[in-house]
Amino acid sequence: MADTLVKICGLQDVEVLKSMKRLPLDYIGFVFAPSRRRVTPVQAAELVAELSAWEAGKAPGAAGVFVNPGLEELRELLATVPLDVIQLHGSESAAFCREVKQAFPQVKVWKAISVAGTSQAGDSDGNDNVVSYAGSVDALLLDTYDPQGSGGSGRTFDWGQIPVFQAAAEAHGLPLFVAGGLHPDNVTELLEVYSPDGVDVSSGVESGGIKDLDKMTSFVERVKQS
């Protein structure tokens, strides 16, 4: 079984990023949507430049988090910031995701699917959601429904809904990431019960709104040892 991929999202500070260089991470996320973790293209370019000096194996990929961007916005940003992943967290349609893939073939496209906090939607919705994006994206990410649409809620959803999405994603060859309220004390349970392809964490490895190296280290160790 392949190692579970780890993405730490919401990096803003170069010194914090430098402190993380010994962590075996797969992706680092930079938020371009309205958020307290939002970075400018210039800030992001400085942060991404630090990834080339990573000390723990292969340098992590750079993922940009967007909510309902336009193609021109993405084009302008990619001219400044060399992203590996465009992560779409809004109401972007499958048709728009295809447009993004065609416009930027060198960049992977991930689509976040919002999941209700409790199981209310019924099994078919999970399957239909995945099927609608099959062929239009490179990966899917489950996150807790956020009415503000700010690119992440920091709360968990009902994990009992994961298997429906997981089965559909696997049938279409799509990696499935899980986000939403993850932290060092609950990620092991998620991995043992559901074995997603990847996990995405932000606020769960912070103290006082700042990325905490001890929490990040603990999170990554628990994922990679599971």
Secondary structure, DSSP 8 states (H G I E B T S, - for coil): ----EEEEE----HHHHHHTTTS--SEEEEE-SSSTTB--HHHHHHHHHHGGG--SSS--EEEEEESS--HHHHHHHHHHS--SEEEE-SS--HHHHHHHHHH-TTSEEEEEEEE-SSS-S-HHHHHHHHHHHTTT-SEEEEEE--TT-SS--SS---GGGHHHHHHHHHHTT--EEE-SS--TTTHHHHHHHH--SEEEESGGGEETTEE-HHHHHHHHHHHHH-
